[in-house]
Amino acid sequence: MTPGTRVLVDAQGERYRFDPGSLSLELMLTGGPGPYERYEIAHTPSALADWFTGSRLALTAPLTDVRIRPAELTALKELRDTLYRVAPSLVRGEAPSADDLAVLNSATEATPRPLVDPETRRLAWAPPVTGKQLLGAVARDAIGLVAGERSGRVRECSASDCYLLFFDTSRSGNRRWCSMERCGNRAKIRAYRARTETA
């Protein structure tokens, strides 16, 4: 599976692939505040480090040496909680609060450092990749969603019972569903049934 694409399980136990299109939105899949606590997978620094090895950062180069300290885990979760306020405001076309923007801005101090592997001459991340660098990468990604070329493309799935957020990478900018395997397919089935019942 492509890094950044995650396999989710719905309430009926059905598995489907979901690509949120953005590292910051992808981090939101690890759990969150309030009702999202039940999805928490970042219970330990090593659990979140393992999760990052399959994140969209690995699209650029493999993440082989990820080290997250307990304090960095706490900071990443605090940033994730901020994203639960920032991303929905972007969907609604509203400006995030000044406090939330300050959280994003203050987290960008360090990011993973790319380098060329001397043996393979391929791109790699300078080891170790730390929790502080991951915090910076997520914050920079989120800043790109708020301002710049990527702003205005955060969407919520159009299904009435789905609240997944994604960055619309489609050329036309009209992606509607979290996943065609799940919500898009269910919408097609409903539309087909409606047409055949009318006929």
C-alpha positions in Angstrom: 0.0 0.0 0.0 1.2 3.5 -0.8 2.5 5.4 2.2 -0.1 7.9 3.5 -3.0 5.6 2.5 -4.5 4.1 5.6 -6.9 1.1 6.1 -9.8 2.1 8.2 -12.6 0.0 9.7 -16.2 1.4 9.8 -18.8 0.7 12.5 -20.0 -2.4 10.5 -16.5 -3.8 10.5 -15.9 -3.1 6.8 -12.3 -2.2 5.9 -11.6 0.5 3.3 -8.6 2.6 2.1 -8.5 6.3 2.8 -5.9 8.8 1.7 -6.3 12.1 3.5 -3.9 13.7 1.0 -2.0 15.6 3.7 0.4 14.7 6.6 -1.4 16.9 9.1 -4.9 15.4 8.2 -3.3 12.0 8.3 -2.1 12.5 11.8 -5.7 13.1 12.9 -6.4 9.5 12.1 -4.3 8.5 15.2 -7.0 9.6 17.7 -7.9 12.9 19.2 -9.9 14.8 21.8 -13.3 14.0 23.1 -15.2 11.5 20.9 -12.0 10.7 18.9 -10.3 9.3 22.0 -11.7 5.8 21.2 -9.6 5.8 18.0 -6.4 6.5 19.9 -3.4 4.5 18.7 -0.6 6.8 19.9 -0.5 5.3 23.4 3.3 5.2 23.5 6.2 7.0 21.7 7.1 3.7 19.9 3.6 3.2 18.7 3.5 6.6 17.1 7.0 6.2 15.7 5.9 3.0 14.0 2.8 4.8 12.6 5.0 7.5 11.1 7.0 4.9 9.1 3.8 4.3 7.0 2.9 8.0 6.8 3.2 10.1 3.6 6.6 11.3 4.7 7.7 7.8 3.5 6.6 8.8 0.0 9.7 10.9 -0.3 12.1 8.5 1.4 11.7 5.6 3.8 11.6 6.4 7.5 13.8 3.8 9.1 15.0 5.4 12.3 12.2 7.3 14.1 12.7 8.2 17.7 10.0 9.9 19.7 10.5 10.9 23.3 7.6 11.0 25.8 7.5 14.8 25.8 7.5 14.8 22.0 4.6 12.4 22.0 2.7 14.9 24.2 3.6 17.8 21.9 2.5 15.8 18.8 -0.9 15.0 20.5 -1.3 18.6 21.4 -0.7 19.6 17.8 -3.2 17.0 16.7 -5.8 18.4 19.0 -5.2 21.8 17.5 -5.7 20.3 14.0 -9.2 19.2 15.2 -10.1 22.8 15.5 -8.1 24.2 12.5 -9.2 21.7 9.8 -12.9 22.0 10.3 -12.6 25.8 10.2 -10.9 25.4 6.8 -13.7 23.2 5.6 -16.2 25.9 6.6 -14.1 28.6 4.9 -13.4 30.3 8.3 -10.1 31.6 9.6 -8.5 29.5 12.3 -8.2 31.3 15.7 -5.1 33.3 16.4 -4.2 30.9 19.3 -4.4 27.9 17.0 -2.2 29.6 14.4 0.3 30.4 17.1 0.5 26.7 18.0 1.2 25.8 14.3 3.7 28.6 13.9 5.6 27.7 17.1 6.0 24.1 16.1 7.9 24.6 12.9 11.4 24.9 14.4 12.8 21.6 13.1 11.8 19.2 10.3 13.3 16.0 9.0 16.6 16.6 7.1 16.8 15.1 3.6 20.1 13.8 2.3 21.4 11.7 -0.5 22.4 8.2 0.5 26.1 7.9 -0.6 25.7 4.2 -1.5 22.4 4.2 -3.4 22.4 7.9 -4.4 18.7 8.0 -3.4 16.9 10.4 -1.2 16.9 9.5 2.5 16.0 11.1 5.8 19.0 11.9 8.0 18.8 9.5 11.0 17.4 9.6 13.5 14.2 11.4 12.7 13.0 12.8 16.0 9.6 13.6 17.4 10.6 17.3 17.3 11.3 17.0 13.5 8.0 15.2 13.0 6.2 17.9 14.9 7.7 20.5 12.6 6.8 18.5 9.5 3.2 18.2 10.5 3.0 21.9 11.5 4.5 23.0 8.2 2.0 20.8 6.3 -0.9 22.3 8.3 0.4 25.8 7.6 0.4 24.9 3.9 -3.3 24.0 4.2 -4.1 27.3 5.9 -2.1 29.6 3.6 -0.5 29.3 0.2 -1.2 27.3 -2.9 -2.9 24.5 -1.0 -5.4 26.6 0.9 -9.1 26.2 0.1 -8.9 22.5 -0.6 -9.7 20.9 2.7 -13.0 19.0 2.4 -15.3 16.8 4.5 -16.7 13.7 3.1 -20.1 14.4 1.5 -21.8 11.3 3.1 -24.2 12.4 5.8 -22.8 9.9 8.3 -19.1 10.4 7.6 -16.9 13.1 9.0 -13.5 12.3 7.6 -11.5 15.3 6.4 -9.2 15.2 3.4 -7.1 17.5 1.2 -8.6 17.5 -2.3 -5.7 16.6 -4.7 -8.0 16.1 -7.7 -7.2 18.2 -10.7 -10.8 19.5 -10.9 -11.0 20.2 -7.1 -14.3 18.4 -6.8 -13.5 15.3 -4.7 -16.6 14.5 -2.6 -15.9 11.2 -0.8 -13.4 10.0 1.7 -13.1 6.8 -0.3 -14.8 5.5 -3.4 -14.6 2.1 -1.8 -16.9 3.2 1.0 -18.9 6.4 0.8 -18.6 6.9 -2.9 -19.7 3.4 -3.6 -22.7 3.7 -1.2 -23.8 6.9 -2.9 -23.6 5.2 -6.3 -25.7 2.3 -5.1 -28.3 4.7 -3.6 -28.5 6.6 -6.8 -28.8 3.4 -8.9 -31.7 2.2 -6.6 -33.4 5.5 -6.8 -33.3 5.4 -10.7 -34.5 1.8 -10.9 -37.3 2.4 -8.5 -38.4 5.5 -10.5 -38.3 3.5 -13.7 
